[in-house]
Amino acid sequence: MDERAALALLDGELEAAGDDAAVVDGLVVTTDMLHERTDFPDGTTRYTAGWRAVGASLSDIAAMGAKPTAAVAAYAAPEFDRDELLAFVRGASDVCERVGTEYVGGDLDGHDEFTVATTVIGRTDDPVRRRGAQPGDVVCVTGTLGRSAAALAYFERATGDDEAAERAFERANDLFRFEPRIEAGQALAPHATAMMDSSDGLARSLHQLAEASDCGFAIESDRIPIAEAVREVTDGDEEALELATTFGEDFELVATLPEDALSAVQAATDVSLSVIGSVREADDGLTIDGEPLADRGYTHG
């Protein structure tokens, strides 16, 4: 059973499952686990790992339109190196500070592979679910897509000990430290009919929203905001679009909302918001430039 099948199984067993986070009496809770082998390429600093691990859970809170309250992490490694541990905590603390919340600690354990499990709690009285998109709504994404794909390309270039490798190393870590879209999530919350983050990739996120909302989507490729860093590591528009839509791990928000609400959302946040298509009836399916949009994206494990 792969990750998606396992999640589908649990959706049938757990009433609160199925969204980016669980909501219980206004308290929003999410947890994530990241591993060195699958989530932190060679060259990822512990500072970046702390930022990224906690940021991934903060992104889930953003996708519910909630305000984060605090974050914790369980840190496991073969040994506890002083500099690495302090760097991790500083990265986790800094990403929390960036979005107006606090990293308050966690747990330590020995393990044969560097592994991090993070939990963030937040609050909202009106969470945005994945279900609720309506035909006629517009489809929007925050920021730009493809940062993580570009980061991986730079990590692969960061070999050796020359100046070029050092620049690639710094660029890769910088791209890997994304800003969770807490502000944008709260700006979208009063208007969005459905929302989730794009950690599994834009294409897969759209399929997940379509399944939850029983709808279709018509997407226009030339409206998809591709990160400039993707252009730095690809040979053309086709490859850049492929990475931006299917690689995943970008942690932007994908939302649907009435078109007449766009101006209010844009006035409430400094984060860029791009309209990339529209919601259609379920029978119309999911298309990009009129062709079927494949269900492809990031899968853990």
Backbone bond lengths (Angstrom), bond angles and torsions (degrees), N, CA, C in turn:
res aa  C-N    CA-C-N  psi(-1)  N-CA   C-N-CA  omega(-1)  CA-C   N-CA-C  phi
1 M - - - 1.459 - - 1.531 109.47 -
2 D 1.340 117.43 127.20 1.455 119.84 178.59 1.522 110.17 -86.26
3 E 1.351 115.54 179.78 1.457 119.74 -174.92 1.523 112.24 -59.57
4 R 1.326 117.41 -43.50 1.464 119.84 -176.78 1.519 111.53 -66.46
5 A 1.319 117.13 -38.63 1.457 120.08 177.53 1.525 110.68 -65.93
6 A 1.333 115.97 -39.30 1.462 120.01 178.53 1.525 110.72 -64.05
7 L 1.331 117.15 -41.88 1.455 120.53 178.43 1.523 111.51 -64.62
8 A 1.328 116.37 -40.43 1.461 120.07 177.99 1.527 110.73 -62.32
9 L 1.327 115.98 -40.10 1.466 120.72 177.33 1.524 110.63 -59.52
10 L 1.340 116.11 -46.43 1.464 120.38 -177.18 1.523 112.02 -70.70
11 D 1.335 117.19 -30.67 1.468 119.73 176.29 1.519 111.12 -56.70
12 G 1.330 115.82 -34.51 1.455 119.89 179.66 1.511 113.93 -77.78
13 E 1.326 117.01 -15.57 1.460 121.60 -178.12 1.524 113.49 -101.78
14 L 1.339 116.36 -27.28 1.460 120.70 -173.98 1.522 110.10 -118.23
15 E 1.311 115.65 118.28 1.461 120.56 -175.42 1.526 112.37 -63.10
16 A 1.343 117.01 -33.81 1.464 120.54 -175.88 1.523 112.96 -83.21
17 A 1.344 118.36 -6.61 1.459 120.98 -177.61 1.534 110.86 -78.39
18 G 1.352 115.60 163.18 1.460 120.11 173.71 1.505 115.14 116.88
19 D 1.336 117.51 -13.76 1.458 121.01 176.60 1.527 109.39 -116.33
20 D 1.324 116.65 -177.46 1.466 119.53 -179.56 1.521 112.04 -68.51
21 A 1.324 117.12 -24.80 1.455 122.06 178.11 1.521 108.69 -150.02
22 A 1.327 115.62 160.06 1.463 121.03 175.58 1.521 109.13 -89.91
23 V 1.326 116.47 146.15 1.459 121.85 179.09 1.518 108.57 -122.15
24 V 1.335 115.91 123.05 1.461 121.71 179.82 1.526 107.91 -131.81
25 D 1.335 116.24 109.20 1.471 121.65 178.71 1.528 111.97 52.32
26 G 1.325 116.32 44.63 1.452 120.98 177.38 1.511 115.13 83.85
27 L 1.340 117.35 -7.38 1.457 121.79 176.99 1.528 108.93 -93.42
28 V 1.322 117.18 127.21 1.456 122.79 -178.01 1.535 108.15 -106.12
29 V 1.338 116.32 128.01 1.460 121.09 -174.66 1.525 110.14 -130.89
30 T 1.325 116.31 134.21 1.461 120.06 175.82 1.519 109.72 -143.84
31 T 1.322 116.38 154.32 1.465 121.18 177.97 1.515 109.77 -143.04
32 D 1.329 116.49 147.56 1.458 122.76 -178.93 1.520 109.46 -140.95
33 M 1.338 116.46 152.59 1.457 121.65 175.53 1.518 109.50 -127.90
34 L 1.329 116.62 130.61 1.456 122.44 179.42 1.519 109.52 -125.78
35 H 1.342 115.57 143.65 1.458 122.10 -177.12 1.526 110.51 -122.58
36 E 1.315 115.35 149.61 1.456 119.95 179.13 1.529 111.47 -58.38
37 R 1.315 117.33 -42.92 1.473 120.95 -174.54 1.523 112.28 -64.82
38 T 1.331 117.41 -39.75 1.463 120.57 -172.79 1.524 114.42 -104.80
39 D 1.326 118.21 -19.79 1.461 119.98 -170.78 1.522 115.39 -120.83
40 F 1.337 118.27 -19.64 1.451 121.52 -177.44 1.531 109.61 -123.49
41 P 1.329 117.58 96.21 1.472 120.38 -179.67 1.529 111.15 -60.14
42 D 1.323 116.00 157.58 1.462 120.50 174.54 1.522 109.41 -53.13
43 G 1.316 115.90 129.25 1.455 120.55 -178.28 1.514 113.61 104.88
44 T 1.340 117.66 -10.95 1.455 120.07 176.60 1.523 109.01 -68.68
45 T 1.309 117.20 121.77 1.460 119.83 178.13 1.522 109.88 -73.59
46 R 1.329 116.47 158.52 1.463 119.55 176.48 1.530 110.89 -65.37
47 Y 1.329 116.98 -31.30 1.468 119.40 175.36 1.529 110.01 -61.18
48 T 1.326 116.46 -48.34 1.461 120.71 177.87 1.521 110.97 -62.05
49 A 1.334 117.49 -40.69 1.462 120.94 179.41 1.526 111.02 -61.21
50 G 1.341 117.48 -42.00 1.455 120.55 178.42 1.513 111.58 -64.32
51 W 1.328 115.42 -44.41 1.474 120.75 178.21 1.527 109.93 -61.16
52 R 1.322 116.50 -48.98 1.462 120.55 -172.85 1.532 112.00 -69.85
53 A 1.333 116.71 -41.19 1.460 119.91 -177.79 1.526 110.81 -63.32
54 V 1.318 116.89 -50.22 1.461 120.02 179.49 1.531 110.29 -69.56
55 G 1.330 116.54 -36.23 1.459 119.89 177.97 1.512 113.14 -60.15
56 A 1.336 117.26 -34.93 1.466 120.40 179.28 1.523 111.14 -62.07
57 S 1.333 116.48 -40.77 1.465 119.18 178.43 1.526 111.28 -73.87
58 L 1.320 117.53 -35.72 1.461 119.86 175.01 1.528 111.01 -61.16
59 S 1.323 116.21 -34.86 1.459 120.36 178.60 1.528 111.27 -62.75
60 D 1.331 116.84 -36.69 1.460 120.07 176.43 1.528 111.48 -63.51
61 I 1.321 116.00 -38.79 1.466 120.28 177.23 1.526 109.74 -64.63
62 A 1.332 116.01 -41.87 1.466 120.48 178.01 1.519 111.23 -59.51
63 A 1.332 116.59 -39.35 1.465 121.24 -177.02 1.522 112.46 -66.74
64 M 1.324 117.37 -19.15 1.459 121.10 176.40 1.527 111.70 -92.43
65 G 1.335 116.36 -1.09 1.457 120.33 -177.46 1.510 112.89 73.63
66 A 1.336 117.27 23.07 1.457 121.89 -173.23 1.524 112.07 -99.60
67 K 1.333 115.20 167.05 1.460 122.71 175.37 1.523 108.02 -103.71
68 P 1.330 118.64 123.28 1.470 119.93 -178.59 1.526 111.86 -70.29
69 T 1.329 113.95 145.11 1.462 120.53 179.59 1.525 111.55 -104.74
70 A 1.334 117.47 -45.69 1.463 121.48 -178.41 1.514 109.39 -166.22
71 A 1.342 115.32 160.69 1.462 122.27 179.29 1.521 109.72 -131.33
72 V 1.341 116.21 147.39 1.464 122.55 173.20 1.523 107.73 -135.65
73 A 1.333 116.28 162.53 1.464 120.71 178.43 1.521 110.07 -145.95
74 A 1.316 115.99 143.60 1.466 122.42 168.24 1.523 106.73 -99.98
75 Y 1.325 116.19 122.34 1.460 123.74 -174.39 1.519 107.97 -111.48
76 A 1.332 116.79 120.35 1.463 121.18 179.69 1.517 109.22 -125.80
77 A 1.342 116.34 137.74 1.463 121.08 -178.80 1.524 109.63 -157.21
78 P 1.342 117.33 160.70 1.469 119.87 178.35 1.524 112.62 -60.23
79 E 1.339 116.50 -31.52 1.456 121.18 176.17 1.517 108.22 -152.81
80 F 1.334 115.93 159.36 1.450 120.30 -179.21 1.535 109.36 -101.20
81 D 1.321 113.89 101.81 1.458 121.04 176.66 1.533 108.39 -87.86
82 R 1.329 116.04 129.33 1.458 120.86 -174.53 1.533 112.17 -54.96
83 D 1.322 116.74 -52.02 1.458 120.39 -176.04 1.527 111.73 -65.64
84 E 1.323 116.55 -39.74 1.462 120.14 -179.80 1.531 111.15 -66.05
85 L 1.320 116.76 -43.37 1.457 120.59 -178.73 1.521 111.28 -64.64
86 L 1.334 116.37 -44.38 1.458 119.77 179.05 1.529 111.11 -65.55
87 A 1.328 117.31 -39.15 1.463 120.74 178.71 1.525 110.78 -63.06
88 F 1.328 116.58 -41.38 1.466 120.51 178.47 1.525 110.43 -59.96
89 V 1.320 116.70 -49.18 1.458 120.82 -177.93 1.532 110.95 -62.74
90 R 1.325 116.77 -37.94 1.466 119.54 178.85 1.521 111.30 -67.31
91 G 1.336 117.33 -39.18 1.461 119.82 176.47 1.520 111.54 -64.05
92 A 1.342 116.21 -44.07 1.462 120.59 178.57 1.520 111.21 -62.97
93 S 1.323 116.49 -40.93 1.466 120.65 179.93 1.522 111.44 -67.70
94 D 1.330 116.71 -39.95 1.465 120.26 -177.09 1.515 112.48 -67.86
95 V 1.336 118.52 -39.00 1.462 118.88 179.22 1.521 110.05 -69.04
96 C 1.330 116.61 -33.67 1.468 119.20 175.84 1.528 110.73 -65.81
97 E 1.329 115.45 -45.21 1.463 119.25 178.92 1.522 111.36 -60.74
98 R 1.324 117.03 -35.78 1.463 121.12 -179.53 1.527 111.67 -58.81
99 V 1.338 117.20 -32.88 1.466 119.88 -177.02 1.528 112.85 -110.66
100 G 1.338 116.20 16.34 1.449 119.63 171.77 1.511 116.29 79.13
101 T 1.330 116.81 30.17 1.456 119.25 176.07 1.525 108.83 -133.14
102 E 1.344 117.26 -167.21 1.463 120.03 -171.81 1.525 111.00 -136.22
103 Y 1.317 115.42 138.44 1.464 121.90 169.72 1.521 107.03 -89.41
104 V 1.348 116.58 122.54 1.467 119.82 -169.67 1.525 113.70 -115.29
105 G 1.340 118.62 9.39 1.464 119.96 174.73 1.510 112.61 121.70
106 G 1.334 115.74 -151.33 1.460 119.37 -178.81 1.512 111.84 162.42
107 D 1.337 115.98 -131.52 1.462 121.18 -175.21 1.527 108.95 -142.69
108 L 1.327 115.66 156.44 1.460 122.60 175.83 1.519 109.31 -122.44
109 D 1.352 115.48 144.02 1.461 119.08 178.41 1.527 109.15 -155.40
110 G 1.313 116.10 152.13 1.453 120.36 173.86 1.516 110.77 -82.81
111 H 1.321 116.44 143.00 1.463 120.91 -178.89 1.525 107.82 -159.18
112 D 1.328 117.04 153.03 1.460 119.33 -176.91 1.523 113.24 -77.43
113 E 1.329 118.06 -7.39 1.465 122.84 177.38 1.520 108.58 -138.36
114 F 1.314 117.10 136.56 1.463 120.56 175.74 1.522 109.19 -57.17
115 T 1.320 116.50 120.73 1.460 123.03 -174.71 1.519 109.12 -141.36
116 V 1.319 116.04 140.50 1.457 121.09 179.80 1.519 109.47 -131.00
117 A 1.324 116.38 131.29 1.461 121.91 172.14 1.518 107.37 -117.20
118 T 1.313 117.35 122.30 1.462 121.82 -176.22 1.515 110.99 -115.54
119 T 1.311 115.34 149.32 1.459 122.38 174.69 1.518 108.80 -136.03
120 V 1.319 115.96 134.79 1.458 121.60 175.02 1.522 108.14 -127.61
121 I 1.318 115.63 138.96 1.462 120.44 173.40 1.522 108.68 -114.86
122 G 1.310 115.72 151.62 1.449 121.42 178.58 1.514 109.74 -150.97
123 R 1.318 115.85 -174.52 1.462 119.76 -179.21 1.526 110.99 -139.58
124 T 1.317 114.53 143.76 1.456 122.13 170.85 1.518 108.28 -162.55
125 D 1.320 115.45 144.89 1.465 120.04 175.72 1.523 111.46 -94.28
126 D 1.322 116.76 -7.81 1.472 120.13 -176.57 1.525 109.90 -144.72
127 P 1.335 117.65 73.16 1.470 120.37 -176.61 1.521 112.56 -65.80
128 V 1.334 115.77 149.29 1.463 121.25 174.67 1.520 107.90 -95.93
129 R 1.317 116.83 125.88 1.459 122.37 -178.21 1.525 110.37 -97.02
130 R 1.325 114.65 173.88 1.466 119.67 174.09 1.524 111.39 -78.53
131 R 1.300 116.43 -21.75 1.458 120.59 178.89 1.535 109.39 -94.11
132 G 1.318 116.35 141.94 1.455 119.78 177.70 1.514 114.90 135.04
133 A 1.346 118.14 -8.80 1.459 120.31 178.03 1.522 110.28 -61.90
134 Q 1.335 116.41 138.25 1.457 122.12 -176.53 1.527 111.03 -121.32
135 P 1.336 117.96 139.86 1.467 119.75 175.36 1.526 110.62 -52.29
136 G 1.315 115.44 132.73 1.456 121.06 -176.12 1.511 113.27 103.53
137 D 1.339 117.11 -22.25 1.467 120.09 174.00 1.528 109.91 -63.97
138 V 1.321 115.95 157.09 1.460 120.00 170.68 1.525 108.68 -94.06
139 V 1.342 115.79 156.89 1.463 122.72 176.62 1.523 107.88 -107.34
140 C 1.327 116.37 128.12 1.456 120.93 -177.28 1.523 111.49 -126.52
141 V 1.320 115.94 155.17 1.458 121.18 170.13 1.526 108.00 -132.72
142 T 1.324 115.22 148.62 1.454 120.18 176.08 1.529 110.27 -88.04
143 G 1.318 116.19 157.40 1.457 121.31 171.59 1.518 114.01 57.78
144 T 1.334 114.45 -141.79 1.463 121.41 178.56 1.521 109.39 -131.68
145 L 1.317 116.22 160.70 1.458 121.90 -174.96 1.528 110.93 -113.09
146 G 1.320 115.52 146.16 1.455 121.03 174.34 1.521 115.26 108.89
147 R 1.336 118.40 1.30 1.472 120.65 -178.47 1.523 111.73 -57.06
148 S 1.332 116.56 -45.37 1.464 119.19 -176.42 1.521 111.61 -68.19
149 A 1.325 116.27 -36.25 1.467 119.30 176.47 1.524 110.53 -62.40
150 A 1.327 115.88 -42.64 1.459 119.86 177.98 1.522 110.75 -66.05
151 A 1.336 116.52 -38.93 1.463 120.15 178.59 1.521 111.04 -59.37
152 L 1.315 116.58 -44.02 1.461 120.10 179.99 1.521 111.09 -60.86
153 A 1.323 116.48 -40.91 1.467 120.01 178.24 1.528 110.62 -61.84
154 Y 1.318 116.68 -39.43 1.468 119.56 178.43 1.521 111.60 -71.19
155 F 1.324 117.89 -35.98 1.465 119.59 175.21 1.529 110.24 -59.66
156 E 1.323 116.33 -40.05 1.462 120.40 -179.34 1.532 111.40 -67.61
157 R 1.331 116.68 -25.57 1.463 120.69 178.56 1.535 111.85 -83.67
158 A 1.320 116.32 -18.40 1.477 120.60 -173.33 1.517 111.41 -81.80
159 T 1.322 116.82 60.90 1.464 122.04 177.86 1.522 109.27 -115.79
160 G 1.309 115.74 148.52 1.451 120.13 -177.86 1.521 110.93 90.00
161 D 1.318 116.20 -171.20 1.454 120.44 -176.95 1.523 112.55 -128.92
162 D 1.337 116.16 24.15 1.457 118.67 179.14 1.528 110.65 -89.86
163 E 1.309 116.14 177.99 1.461 121.49 -176.44 1.529 111.88 -64.66
164 A 1.330 117.24 -37.30 1.461 120.60 179.88 1.530 110.88 -64.09
165 A 1.324 117.16 -40.28 1.454 121.24 177.97 1.524 111.13 -64.86
166 E 1.309 116.36 -39.28 1.469 120.89 179.23 1.527 110.60 -64.80
167 R 1.325 116.93 -41.47 1.467 120.12 177.82 1.520 110.81 -64.77
168 A 1.332 117.36 -41.04 1.461 121.12 178.60 1.525 110.44 -64.03
169 F 1.318 116.79 -40.63 1.457 122.77 178.32 1.537 110.52 -60.06
170 E 1.317 116.56 -47.01 1.460 120.55 -179.34 1.528 111.22 -66.78
171 R 1.320 116.50 -41.07 1.471 120.82 -179.74 1.524 110.18 -65.02
172 A 1.313 117.06 -42.01 1.464 121.04 -179.58 1.528 111.23 -61.73
173 N 1.312 116.81 -47.46 1.460 119.86 -179.39 1.521 111.78 -65.82
174 D 1.319 116.58 -38.05 1.464 120.11 177.26 1.527 110.79 -61.35
175 L 1.321 117.67 -45.69 1.461 121.17 -179.63 1.521 111.91 -66.67
176 F 1.314 117.36 -29.84 1.459 121.49 -178.58 1.529 112.44 -74.47
177 R 1.333 117.08 -15.81 1.462 120.34 179.59 1.534 108.91 -97.11
178 F 1.305 115.61 92.82 1.461 121.79 -178.47 1.532 110.04 -90.63
179 E 1.323 116.25 162.62 1.461 120.91 175.60 1.526 109.86 -99.25
180 P 1.327 118.54 116.86 1.472 120.25 177.50 1.531 109.88 -58.85
181 R 1.311 116.70 139.09 1.471 121.01 -171.59 1.531 112.50 -88.11
182 I 1.323 115.73 52.73 1.462 120.57 -179.69 1.525 111.24 -61.42
183 E 1.320 116.94 -49.18 1.465 121.07 -178.90 1.522 110.81 -60.07
184 A 1.328 116.55 -46.52 1.461 120.01 -179.34 1.521 111.01 -65.01
185 G 1.336 117.01 -38.79 1.458 120.15 179.21 1.509 111.67 -61.14
186 Q 1.324 116.41 -41.44 1.464 119.47 179.41 1.526 111.69 -71.28
187 A 1.338 117.05 -31.69 1.458 120.08 176.10 1.522 111.28 -69.71
188 L 1.323 116.16 -36.24 1.462 120.81 179.84 1.528 112.79 -75.98
189 A 1.323 116.98 -30.35 1.462 121.95 -170.28 1.528 115.28 -51.75
190 P 1.335 120.36 -43.38 1.470 118.31 -178.52 1.529 114.03 -68.69
191 H 1.321 117.17 -13.52 1.462 120.69 -172.84 1.533 113.90 -120.26
192 A 1.333 117.51 -27.67 1.468 120.70 -173.94 1.519 111.07 -66.58
193 T 1.315 115.77 138.11 1.466 121.03 175.36 1.526 111.24 -92.24
194 A 1.338 116.92 -22.41 1.464 122.24 175.10 1.528 107.38 -158.24
195 M 1.347 116.44 151.09 1.460 118.81 -178.46 1.523 110.08 -162.20
196 M 1.328 115.84 149.42 1.460 123.43 171.96 1.516 107.92 -158.56
197 D 1.335 117.23 170.42 1.453 117.96 174.56 1.524 109.72 -93.38
198 S 1.339 114.75 166.32 1.469 119.58 -170.99 1.522 112.05 -100.70
199 S 1.335 117.48 29.54 1.462 119.83 -175.25 1.526 112.62 -61.85
200 D 1.323 118.12 -25.93 1.459 121.02 177.58 1.530 112.47 -91.89
201 G 1.324 117.66 2.87 1.454 121.78 -178.01 1.517 110.92 102.18
202 L 1.320 116.84 150.32 1.461 121.08 -177.38 1.521 112.15 -59.34
203 A 1.338 117.19 -48.58 1.466 120.09 -176.50 1.520 111.47 -59.70
204 R 1.321 116.41 -48.20 1.470 119.09 -179.44 1.522 111.40 -67.24
205 S 1.324 117.47 -37.17 1.460 120.52 177.88 1.522 110.68 -60.52
206 L 1.318 117.03 -42.08 1.461 120.39 178.29 1.529 111.07 -63.47
207 H 1.314 117.40 -39.26 1.460 119.61 176.50 1.523 111.22 -64.20
208 Q 1.337 116.43 -38.69 1.461 119.32 179.42 1.524 111.31 -68.20
209 L 1.332 116.74 -40.58 1.463 119.88 176.40 1.530 111.20 -64.86
210 A 1.329 116.33 -40.66 1.467 120.07 179.85 1.523 111.09 -62.88
211 E 1.312 116.26 -41.12 1.465 120.02 179.28 1.531 110.98 -65.87
212 A 1.335 116.00 -43.96 1.463 119.57 -178.71 1.526 112.04 -68.17
213 S 1.335 117.23 -36.25 1.464 121.95 -175.33 1.523 113.29 -96.62
214 D 1.346 117.69 -5.28 1.461 122.19 -177.17 1.532 110.35 53.49
215 C 1.334 114.62 58.24 1.452 119.94 -178.23 1.520 109.84 -142.84
216 G 1.310 116.96 178.68 1.456 122.98 173.07 1.517 109.72 -120.34
217 F 1.328 116.48 171.67 1.455 121.47 178.22 1.520 109.81 -137.51
218 A 1.328 115.91 144.52 1.463 122.29 170.87 1.523 106.84 -118.76
219 I 1.335 116.68 110.12 1.451 122.61 -174.86 1.528 110.00 -108.05
220 E 1.336 116.05 144.79 1.461 121.86 178.01 1.531 108.30 -111.98
221 S 1.318 115.91 119.88 1.465 119.47 -173.03 1.525 113.17 -63.41
222 D 1.327 117.67 -34.11 1.460 119.26 -176.21 1.523 112.99 -74.04
223 R 1.331 116.72 -3.57 1.466 120.53 177.63 1.530 111.99 -103.24
224 I 1.316 116.51 -2.85 1.471 120.08 179.88 1.531 108.93 -76.63
225 P 1.330 118.12 124.64 1.475 120.70 -177.33 1.528 111.32 -79.55
226 I 1.302 116.76 109.03 1.465 122.15 -177.49 1.525 109.01 -98.56
227 A 1.327 116.28 129.68 1.463 121.02 179.72 1.517 110.93 -60.14
228 E 1.328 116.48 139.81 1.459 121.03 -179.72 1.526 111.23 -59.30
229 A 1.338 116.47 -31.23 1.468 119.89 179.96 1.522 111.81 -61.58
230 V 1.327 117.20 -28.16 1.468 120.28 178.39 1.521 109.92 -65.53
231 R 1.327 116.44 -37.78 1.475 120.58 179.10 1.530 110.93 -63.97
232 E 1.347 115.40 -26.56 1.456 119.96 -178.98 1.525 112.59 -71.72
233 V 1.337 117.23 -21.47 1.469 119.94 -172.63 1.531 112.84 -119.95
234 T 1.337 117.69 6.33 1.461 120.60 -179.74 1.521 110.28 -122.16
235 D 1.332 115.61 165.16 1.459 121.25 -175.73 1.523 114.57 -97.17
236 G 1.337 116.98 -10.09 1.454 117.82 -178.23 1.512 111.72 -174.75
237 D 1.335 115.03 177.21 1.457 120.93 -175.78 1.521 112.76 -62.77
238 E 1.324 117.70 -37.46 1.459 120.43 -176.99 1.531 111.48 -64.65
239 E 1.324 116.03 -45.26 1.460 119.84 179.18 1.523 110.68 -67.22
240 A 1.329 116.89 -39.06 1.459 120.32 179.18 1.519 111.02 -62.68
241 L 1.317 117.79 -43.39 1.459 121.69 178.52 1.522 110.83 -63.47
242 E 1.324 116.66 -40.96 1.467 121.11 179.17 1.530 110.66 -58.84
243 L 1.324 116.93 -48.13 1.462 119.98 -179.73 1.526 111.37 -65.57
244 A 1.327 116.66 -40.97 1.459 120.64 -176.77 1.522 112.74 -67.48
245 T 1.317 117.59 -27.43 1.463 119.93 -175.46 1.524 114.45 -100.73
246 T 1.329 118.46 -21.28 1.470 118.61 -173.00 1.524 115.07 -123.15
247 F 1.342 118.95 -17.45 1.460 118.93 -175.75 1.523 112.04 -67.56
248 G 1.325 116.60 -43.65 1.458 120.76 179.44 1.508 113.81 84.07
249 E 1.337 114.79 -168.60 1.470 123.04 179.10 1.525 112.40 62.19
250 D 1.334 117.21 30.23 1.464 120.63 178.42 1.521 112.75 -95.61
251 F 1.314 117.93 -28.13 1.461 123.13 176.63 1.532 112.60 60.59
252 E 1.324 115.84 36.63 1.455 120.75 166.41 1.532 108.31 -90.04
253 L 1.325 117.04 171.10 1.462 120.93 178.49 1.524 109.97 -100.62
254 V 1.322 115.23 139.68 1.461 122.57 173.55 1.522 105.91 -115.76
255 A 1.329 117.13 122.21 1.464 120.24 -173.57 1.522 111.17 -139.38
256 T 1.311 114.51 155.21 1.462 121.33 171.51 1.521 107.71 -117.73
257 L 1.326 115.54 144.63 1.462 119.71 179.81 1.521 109.27 -162.96
258 P 1.343 117.51 160.41 1.459 119.70 176.80 1.521 110.34 -62.97
259 E 1.300 116.57 142.39 1.464 120.35 -177.04 1.521 112.08 -59.91
260 D 1.328 117.17 -33.98 1.461 119.19 -177.39 1.529 113.15 -73.85
261 A 1.338 116.98 -3.15 1.466 120.05 177.09 1.527 112.41 -95.21
262 L 1.322 116.75 -6.78 1.469 120.32 -174.57 1.523 113.11 -58.11
263 S 1.315 116.86 -45.40 1.462 119.57 -175.70 1.520 111.31 -63.71
264 A 1.322 117.37 -36.53 1.465 120.70 179.52 1.519 110.81 -66.83
265 V 1.334 117.57 -40.18 1.457 121.06 178.76 1.520 110.48 -66.52
266 Q 1.310 116.37 -45.97 1.467 120.21 -177.85 1.522 111.73 -64.00
267 A 1.341 116.54 -29.99 1.460 119.87 178.51 1.522 112.02 -75.64
268 A 1.332 117.09 -18.61 1.466 121.34 -174.09 1.519 113.72 -95.63
269 T 1.334 118.54 -3.85 1.463 120.95 -178.89 1.517 111.18 -147.55
270 D 1.322 115.63 151.05 1.464 120.54 175.96 1.530 111.55 -87.66
271 V 1.316 117.51 -8.43 1.460 121.79 -179.18 1.526 109.54 -73.91
272 S 1.323 116.59 133.47 1.454 119.55 -179.47 1.527 110.94 -66.36
273 L 1.317 115.59 144.39 1.466 122.60 -179.81 1.520 108.23 -129.75
274 S 1.342 115.99 121.23 1.466 120.75 -177.39 1.521 110.31 -111.82
275 V 1.323 116.43 129.66 1.464 121.53 173.14 1.521 107.95 -84.37
276 I 1.338 116.72 120.30 1.465 120.03 -174.76 1.525 113.11 -113.78
277 G 1.337 117.66 -0.11 1.461 119.04 -179.69 1.515 111.10 166.70
278 S 1.318 114.89 -159.80 1.461 120.14 -176.22 1.530 110.77 -141.16
279 V 1.323 114.44 159.82 1.467 121.61 177.21 1.525 108.25 -85.57
280 R 1.321 116.74 135.50 1.458 123.07 178.42 1.523 110.18 -121.90
281 E 1.317 115.89 176.09 1.462 120.53 174.04 1.527 109.78 -65.67
282 A 1.314 116.14 152.97 1.473 120.59 -177.47 1.527 111.49 -57.45
283 D 1.331 117.15 -37.18 1.469 120.85 -178.22 1.524 112.72 -65.75
284 D 1.328 117.48 -17.71 1.458 120.98 179.54 1.526 111.65 -79.70
285 G 1.328 117.48 -13.85 1.458 121.72 177.36 1.521 113.09 71.89
286 L 1.324 115.01 -167.90 1.462 122.14 179.29 1.523 108.40 -112.27
287 T 1.319 115.47 122.73 1.460 119.16 -177.34 1.522 110.79 -131.83
288 I 1.331 114.83 154.75 1.456 122.28 170.83 1.525 106.22 -129.78
289 D 1.316 115.86 119.36 1.474 122.32 -174.80 1.525 111.10 54.50
290 G 1.329 115.38 35.93 1.458 120.96 176.32 1.509 115.94 84.68
291 E 1.344 117.60 -5.76 1.461 122.22 179.50 1.528 109.62 -106.80
292 P 1.348 117.85 153.60 1.469 120.15 -179.04 1.524 112.10 -56.31
293 L 1.325 116.38 135.76 1.454 122.58 177.72 1.527 108.12 -92.06
294 A 1.324 116.85 113.98 1.462 121.47 -176.70 1.537 110.20 -67.91
295 D 1.324 115.18 144.62 1.459 122.12 176.94 1.516 108.57 -83.80
296 R 1.328 115.96 81.48 1.459 122.08 -178.62 1.508 110.02 -127.59
297 G 1.346 115.99 143.97 1.455 118.48 179.39 1.510 111.08 175.94
298 Y 1.312 114.84 -163.37 1.468 121.76 -175.84 1.528 110.71 -80.03
299 T 1.323 116.61 136.52 1.450 122.21 175.41 1.520 108.61 -131.57
300 H 1.334 117.31 128.99 1.457 121.21 178.83 1.526 110.52 -73.11
301 G 1.332 113.89 149.58 1.470 118.56 173.95 1.511 113.20 88.29
